[in-house]
Amino acid sequence: MRLVEDERRVRILSTGASLRRGTLLAGGLLLQYGVAEAAETAGASGIPEEGEREFRFLEIPEVVDRLEALGHVRQYSLNFGPWGKPCFAEEGKTMPFFNLSHSGRYLALALSRREVGIDLQETARKADFKALADRFFTPAERSKLGESPDPEAFYRLWVRKEAYGKCTGEGLAGALPMNLTDEGLRLLAGFAITEPLAPEGYRLCVCERT
């Protein structure tokens, strides 16, 4: 835990569930790594350049080695939005906007000059996709999926919903009225949706304000 900031270390030590502690620690390591990488490419501001995107998948030992080589931990404070979205206290000034997602054995991090949301989902998980679509998707989205939704098609829409809701800070509730089919995205103003290639068995989506 020496490689994460003091504030996160306190949160980890005060969390009883071991799985939750592991996720908090891994998220802290990834965030430290991402901020360090951004500072190298973006200069003193630590804010990525306009349009700059890079997607990589790293094992935790690689992240630890990188942080060990740096020899220091960047201390920062987090604030939380009205719906609980975490952000750097210095967000948009000397620190980038960020968002984290966790699913299965992977964590995903997005850093941006603007508000950003990221969602990662393991697609092998079984569920009643028809019932979920009826509850969370718009009529246009349900029509696109049909009566027997294909899991891949379902998760493609689901990660879009989650990433959009995380970008706005309103969560899934804020994304429920949005039509995020391919046709809907062409009419979506003020946001850009990116769907990077994810590890096998996963879907990944990034949403940024434009």
Number of C-alpha atoms within 10 A of each C-alpha: 14 10 18 24 19 16 12 19 17 11 12 20 10 10 13 9 9 10 10 12 17 13 16 18 19 20 21 20 22 23 22 24 24 19 18 18 15 21 18 14 14 14 12 11 15 22 24 23 13 9 8 11 10 8 11 9 11 12 11 15 9 11 18 17 11 16 19 13 9 11 8 13 17 12 11 15 13 13 12 12 10 8 11 12 18 18 19 17 14 14 17 18 13 14 23 26 24 25 23 20 19 17 14 13 8 18 19 23 22 23 26 23 22 18 23 27 31 29 29 27 22 19 19 13 9 8 10 10 17 18 11 14 21 13 11 17 24 18 13 14 21 21 12 14 20 11 12 10 19 13 17 14 12 20 21 20 20 24 22 30 28 26 28 31 23 29 26 20 21 17 19 18 12 15 22 17 13 18 21 25 18 12 11 12 15 10 10 14 9 8 16 15 19 14 15 13 12 17 12 9 12 18 23 23 25 25 26 24 17 12
